[in-house]
Amino acid sequence: MITVFTIARKRNAQVAQAVLGTQEEPIAVTDRWSAYDWIAPTSRQICWSHLRRDFQAMIDRGGAAEPIGQKLLRLSNRLFRWWHRLEAEKVDWWHFRTAMSRLRREVKAALEDGARCDCPRTRGTCAEILRVEESLWTFARVEGVPPTNNAAERAERHAVIWRRISGGTDSAAGSRFVERMLTVVATCRQQGRNVLDYLTSCFEAARGGQAIPSLVPAKQPKVKVA
């Protein structure tokens, strides 16, 4: 229900903690960037879309890496077929979890094979994924958690394009203004609210000495996507 933008000089653990908070209960869906390593494995879901790019990179390297990447990509295809069936209510949660349990064993075995691969880069990638292996499967343990952070990727696309064509911000005040406007625009779109109407109501409230209308819905989301 909410998209929050933060503009910072660095993308490190301190910034991530400031944005996401340090409570263990909510689930954060992230890529494998080290800035998120402070999140408990059971409170983190690694994005499978990013993993698929890693698997494709293995295939593109050829040689000993190619069959490892092909197997992992095939297994991820199975994962998404099951996920789409769950979303379409063609299978129930119990059957989905059972299928994911079997698939997890196959993926782990393939990653272990990759960790012994003759290709150094593939060997390193597989070892790194194995290090966060528990966080690959949070979506199969906690109902409602997605296996990707595609929602965040889509939400930030407009901001990325804006930064590219504008050159970004040049001051702290400019950064605060831009991040707040991006937050308002993205969140209003998510909630089906008119952006101009919301901004007008904020202006009128400020002029009248009243509280600014909240963007926060009454029902809080349990999943945080970074």
N, C-alpha and C positions, 0 to 999 in steps of 0.2 A: 504493500500500500504506500510505501514511502521510498523515495530516492533522495539520498543526501550526498552532496558534493563537497569535497574539501580540497582546497588548493594548498599544497605544501611544497617546500623546496626539495624535500626528499621523500622517497617512498620506503620508509623503514619501519621497524617494529614499533617505535614510539608513536609514529603517526597512526599506524593501524590500531594500536591500543586506544588512542585518543578518539578515533572514529567509532570503533566497534564496541569499546568497553571491554572489561576483563571478566565479566560474569561467565560462568561455564555453561549455563543452561541453554542459551540460544545457540543455534547452529550457524556457523559461518561457512559459506560456500566460496572457495577461493581457488586460485591457481597454486602452483607449487613454489611461488616466490618465498624466499627465506624470511621475509618480514612477517609472515604468518606462522612461523614455527612455534611461537609461544602459545598458540591455541592448543588446547588439549585434543588429542586424536579423536576422542569421542564427540567433541564439539566442533569438528571440522569436516567438511566434505570437499575432497579434491575434485576439481572440474574435469569431467571425462572428455569434454571437447578439446581441452588443452592436451590431455593424454593422447588423444587420437592424432594430434599433430606430431607428438613425439614418435608415435608408432609409424606414421607416414615418413618421417625423417629417417627412421631406420631402414625402411624399404628403399628410399631414394639413395641411401649410401651403397646399396648393393652388397655383394660378397656375403660374409657370414651374418651380417646384420639383417639382410633382406628376409630370410625365412622367419626370424624372430619377430620382426615388425609385421609381417603378413599374418602370423598366428595371433598376435595381440590385437590387430585390427579386426580380424574375424571374430574374436571373442567380444570385442567392444560392440560390434554390429549386433551380436546376439543380445547383449545387454540392452541396447536401445530398442530392439524389437520387443523385448519383454516390457520395457518401460512404457512404450507407446501402447501396448496392449493393456497395461494397468491403467494408463490415463483414459483409454477408451472404455474402461470397465469390462473388458473381455476376459480378464482374469481377476481373481480376488487377491487380497494382500497376502494371505497365507501361501498360495501357490507361487506368487511372485517372490516371496522371501525364500521359499524352498529352492526355486530356480537360481536365485542369486547366490545361495549357499554353495550349490554345485559349481556355478560359474566362478566364484571366488577361488576355489581350489585350483581350477584350471588356469586362471589368470596368474595366480601366485607361482604355479609350476612353470609357466611360460616365462615369467619375469626371472625366476631363478635360473632357467636355462640361459636367458639373456645376460644375466650377471656373470656367466662363465664364457660369454661370447669372445671370439678372437678380436672383435672390433672394440677398441678402447672406449670410444664415445658411447656406443650402444651398451657396453658393459657398465659404464658409469651411470647412464640414464636409468637402466634397470635397477641398479643398486640403490639409486636415489629414490625411485618409486617404491621399492620394497621398504625403504626406511619409513615411509608414510602410508604403508599398505592398509592399515586399519582405517585411515581416513578416506580410502577409496570407496568404502562400503557403508558409510553412515546413512546414505539414502535408502539402503535396504534394511536398516535397523530402525530408523525413525520415520514414521509415516508423514508425508508432506514435504520432505526435504528433496529437492531436485538433484539430479546427478551432474548438473552443469551450472555455471554462473552466466549462462547466456542472457538472463534478464539484465544483469549488470552491464554486460558488453553492449547490449542494445541501448540501454539507458545512457551510456556515456558516449555513444557515437556522435550525437549532436555536439557535445562539448569538445570532443576531439577535433571535429571539423572546424568548429569555431576557433579553437586555439591555433590551428594550422593557418587559417586565413587571416587571423588578427594579430598573431605574434604573442598572444597571451597577455598577462598582466604585468604591470611595472611597479606596483606598490602594494603594501599590505592592505590599504583601504580598497584598492581596485580588486584585489583577490577576494576580500570578504564580500564585496558587492556582486562579483561574478558568481561565486560559489552559491550565494543565497538566491540569485535569480535563476541559476540553473536548477537548484533544488526546487524552487517554486514551480517552474515550468514543467519539469519532469514529474513531480508529484501530482500536480493538478491533472496532467494528462493521464496518469495512472488511475486516478480516482474519478475521471470523467467530469472534472470541474473546469469551468471556463477560466483561463489564466487571467484575462483582463478583468473579469468580474471580481476575482479574488484580490488582485492588486488594488483595484478600486476600493474594495471594502477595507483593505489595510490602510489606505490613504485616508479614507473617511474616519476610520477608528482613531488614527493618530491625530487627525485634526480635531476630533471631538474629545480627546483625552481618554478614550476607551481602550480596552485590551485588544491587541491585534488578533484577528481570527486565526485559530490554530489550523495547521496543516495535518496534525496528528489525528488519525481516525480513532473512534471510540474503542475499536478492537485492535489490540496491538499485534503485529506480526511476530512469529516465533523464529523465523529464519532470516538471517542476515547474509546478504550476498555481496561479496567484495570483488 
